[in-house]
């Protein structure tokens, strides 16, 4: 496997970087410099229990795809245990 980038690949990366700088503006400006999962992470929140009033939230920082998978698995477990009677 050759991991050395060719001149064409380096040029493509530069074009993509320039395009991103030009187009990540307005509401998308906070995404500037954010890479794939793990670079800064993503804030996620999961309600501790259902409530129609003011629910309590469990906040997590998802820094990797494994964190995201675990978060979704926990969410599915909680949803399976909740019913319309829960408040």
N, C-alpha and C positions, 0 to 999 in steps of 0.2 A: 504494500500500500504506500503510495507516494503522498505525503502530507505537505509537501512544499507547494505553495501557490504559484500558479503561472502568472505571467504578466497580464494575461486576459482576465484571470480571476481577480487579481488585485485591482484592475481597472473597473471591473464590474462592481466590486465592493465600494469603490470610490463613488461610482455613479449612484448606487443605491443610497449611500450615506448622504450625498448631496440632495437627492430627491427627498429623503426623509426630512432633512433640515428645512427644505423649502415647503413641504406640505404639512408638517406637524405644527400647526398653528391653531389659534383659537382654543376650542375645547379640547383639542388633541395635543396641545403644547406640553401638558404634564407627562406625556408618553415619550418625550424626547430623551434619549439616553437610556431608556428602559430596554433591556435585552430579554432573552428567554427566561422562563421560570428560574428563580434562584438569584437573579441579579439584584433586585430590590425586594422581591416578594410581593405578595398581594394580601391585602387585609380582607379577612372573611369574618363573618359573625353568624353564630348559630344560636337561636333562641333556646334558653334552658328549658322552658316549658311554654306551651301555648297560653296566650292571654289576650283578651279583647281590650284590656286597659293599657297597661304599660309593661311589656314583657321584659324579662331580664335577659341580657345577651352575654354569650361567651365569645370573646374576640380571640382570633388567632391570626398569626402571620404565616402565610403559606410561602415557604421559601424554595420549595422543590416540587416536582411532580408527585413525589411520594407523599408530601404533606397534603397536596390537593386530593390524591386518591383516598387518604385516610379521612379527610374532611368529608368527602362525599359518602364514604362508607358509614361514618358516624351519623350523617344526616339521614341516610336511608334507614338506619336502625331506629332513630328517633321518630321518623315519620311513620314507621310501621307500628310503633307503640302508641301513637296518639290517636285520639278519636274526637268527634265533635263535642263530646261531653267535657273534655279537658279544658280547663280555664286557668 
